[in-house]
Amino acid sequence: MKDIILIGGGGHCKSVIDVIEQEGRFKIAGIVDKPELLGSKLFGYLIIGNDSDLDDLAKKYQY
């Protein structure tokens, strides 16, 4: 199963999580959101970075 990161923990994030979990094709590695939320959890998934971390995260999770 390949890792995936979600960008944004807003209103549709929970719906996206539900679809990803139902499909079972990806493992959610974390969510990218506001800097002040770093390290906290949203919908059971860790906030692993913010917009300024996207380049590094893209390299780490690229396949």
Backbone torsions as a table, in degrees:
resi	resn	phi	psi	omega
1	MET	NA	132.0	-177.9
2	LYS	-88.4	145.4	176.5
3	ASP	-75.4	149.0	175.1
4	ILE	-140.4	146.3	173.6
5	ILE	-113.6	147.3	178.1
6	LEU	-103.7	137.2	180.0
7	ILE	-105.1	111.6	179.4
8	GLY	98.1	128.0	-180.0
9	GLY	-107.5	27.9	-177.0
10	GLY	-77.1	-155.6	-171.4
11	GLY	-56.4	-35.6	-176.9
12	HIS	-92.1	-4.2	-175.9
13	CYS	-58.3	-45.1	-178.9
14	LYS	-62.4	-39.9	177.9
15	SER	-63.9	-41.9	178.4
16	VAL	-63.4	-43.7	177.8
17	ILE	-58.9	-45.5	-179.7
18	ASP	-58.4	-44.3	-179.6
19	VAL	-65.7	-45.4	-179.6
20	ILE	-61.2	-43.5	179.8
21	GLU	-65.8	-39.0	179.4
22	GLN	-66.7	-39.7	-178.5
23	GLU	-69.2	-36.9	177.9
24	GLY	70.4	19.3	-178.5
25	ARG	-94.8	-19.9	-176.8
26	PHE	-131.7	154.5	172.5
27	LYS	-107.8	124.0	-179.9
28	ILE	-75.2	113.9	-178.0
29	ALA	-82.2	-22.3	179.8
30	GLY	159.8	-178.9	-177.2
31	ILE	-123.5	140.7	174.1
32	VAL	-99.6	126.0	-177.9
33	ASP	-151.9	-154.8	-175.6
34	LYS	-64.8	144.3	-178.7
35	PRO	-56.2	-35.6	-177.3
36	GLU	-70.6	-12.2	178.9
37	LEU	-95.6	-4.1	-177.5
38	LEU	-51.9	128.9	179.1
39	GLY	90.6	-13.9	177.7
40	SER	-88.7	176.0	-179.6
41	LYS	-115.1	146.5	176.7
42	LEU	-134.0	123.5	-177.6
43	PHE	54.3	30.1	177.9
44	GLY	87.3	2.4	-179.0
45	TYR	-118.2	143.3	-176.6
46	LEU	-72.4	138.3	170.3
47	ILE	-80.0	112.3	-171.3
48	ILE	-102.4	-3.3	-179.7
49	GLY	175.7	-176.3	177.4
50	ASN	-131.8	-174.3	-175.4
51	ASP	-54.4	-35.9	-178.0
52	SER	-71.1	-12.7	179.3
53	ASP	-94.7	-1.3	-171.8
54	LEU	-60.3	-40.4	179.5
55	ASP	-59.8	-47.9	-180.0
56	ASP	-65.7	-41.4	179.9
57	LEU	-66.3	-37.3	178.3
58	ALA	-62.7	-38.5	177.9
59	LYS	-67.5	-41.1	-177.5
60	LYS	-68.5	-38.0	-174.1
61	TYR	-106.0	11.6	179.1
62	GLN	-73.8	140.5	176.1
63	TYR	-142.3	NA	NA
